[in-house]
Amino acid sequence: MLDRTRGNFAAFFPFERGRGGAGSAVAPWVSLCHGVVHRPEVMVDARRLLEGAGLHVWRFGCLTGGQPWFSGFAGTRMETAVIDLSDGFPAYMAQLRERSPKFLKSTLYKERKLGRDLGVASLDLDVADEQQFRLLRRWKSGQYRAKGRPDRFSKAWMVELVEQPHATSGPDFAGQLTMLYASGRPVAGHVGIRTATTLVGWFPAYDPALARYSPDLIQHVRMAEAAAAAGVCTIDLSVKADSEYKDALSNTTGFVASGAARRPTGTACLHHLRAAPADRLRRLVLETPTLYRRADRMMRWFGRLRGGA
């Protein structure tokens, strides 16, 4: 979208075009922030935007704040887990001791046990080594299969999507591979995207042979420590979705929304009629912790049947 008074761009709307004039966010099942990227003063008419983009429907799963033109189309509002490091890591640890004392005590105990059994744990916040990047992807692929989920890294475009930010390094944007070691042995890692002050969680994974040490939890705590030292003020862990570890790690929250923006057209109406039953079921599962846990257990059981664990 052009700013006609300045003669340059004021906003842009990233989307994927599907069948029948239905669109979605770009790579919706791996992108964690959906909406229009815009200057603060810009206002948008949602239906005119969709018409200009040639869409009857635009589906979103993680609608970020500052998008009032889409808020009336939101069906489900979801809480996100956020680590606020603006007061420094010691202050964050003090908050953890108050909010999640059992979690922190258990994690620090397992870190000491890992050190006794395998060697002292150390963390590298920004790793460039391609072999370790591939190792983390193998761990994550195994994790997807064990949980009965589709392996996202089985798709070549997904690997390329993650590799491109990892090959980018700048003060305002970079992909970041963080690895936790025990005496030089990789035990856990995380691929994220960072700006100068924010780190966005994307793909955490760990060596399944070392699950008893909870290396992923150790990695998150030490990543927060190293990130704070590097000037990061916020780590966004995305939607909680009944995740105990995200709830324990976070000291503040945010919100995103899912839904579908529609133009008043017959095509959009037909799309709604087809999608509504599945949308209602998904909303019910997401908004009911007991159902979400049962669905998760069923997917893990299915994963074991397929030989994922």
Salt bridges, closest charged atoms under 4 A:
ASP3 OD2 - ARG6 NE 3.52
ASP3 OD2 - ARG39 NH1 2.95
GLU41 OE2 - ARG6 NH2 3.71
GLU79 OE1 - LYS240 NZ 3.53
GLU111 OE2 - ARG222 NE 2.93
ASP117 OD2 - LYS113 NZ 3.35
GLU130 OE2 - HIS166 ND1 3.60
ASP151 OD2 - ARG145 NH1 3.61
GLU163 OE2 - ARG137 NH2 3.75
ASP207 OD2 - ARG185 NH2 3.20
GLU225 OE1 - ARG222 NH1 2.98
ASP242 OD2 - ARG293 NH1 3.14
ASP247 OD1 - LYS240 NZ 2.87
ASP279 OD1 - ARG59 NH2 2.72
ASP296 OD1 - ARG149 NH2 2.97
ASP296 OD2 - ARG300 NE 2.90
